[in-house]
Amino acid sequence: MTTQHSKNKRFDCVEMMYQGAAQVREELAGMSLDKQAAYWRECTQALLERQARLREQGIQTREQE
């Protein structure tokens, strides 16, 4: 279902979502459930730290908007 409009897009969020999911699948491939849980804990912690740094710099996150 490609239209002329979609061909002119500079950014495709759905495509970005699929690429991100593929990257996560590759990173998790072959990991045990314990290692997968640790991966998600580490990612969540990194996100929380990044959000805190951005807040300190005065940059709004979506939660603050």
N, C-alpha and C positions, 0 to 999 in steps of 0.2 A: 504494500500500500504506500507507494512513493508518489508524492505529488511534486509539482514544480516548486512549491513553497519549501518543502523539506530539503530539496537539493541545494537551496541557497542558504541554509542555516550555517552559521559559523560555529555554533555549539549545540551539541545534541546530548541532553542530559540523560536520556534513556541509554544511549550508547556508552556514556561514561559509567552509568550504573552497571551495565553488563561487563565492561572492562574491569571495574573494581571487583565485582563478584568473581570473575575468572581469576584475578590475581589472588584473592583470598583463598579460593579453592586450591590453587597451586601451592600456596604457603601451608595450607592445612593437610594436604595430601600425605597420607601415610602416618600422620600423627595419631597418637593414642588420645583417648578422650581427656585424660589428665593433661596432656601437653596442649590440646586444643583449648581447654579451660584456662590454662596459664597464658596462652597466646591472647585470649580475649581479655583477661585481667590486665595484662601488660598494655594492650591497645587502649583499654578504657583509662588506665592510669595516665598514659601519655596524652590522651585527649583532655582529661581533666587538668593536667599540668599546662597544656597549651592554652586552654580557656582561661586559666588563672593568669598566665603571662599576658594574654591579650587584654584582660580586664585591667590589669595593673598599668598597661600602656594606654588605657582609655579607649580601646577599640571595642565597639559593641559586638556581642555575639547575638545570634538569633533569639536566644532566651531573653535578652535584655530589650529587644526592640519592641 
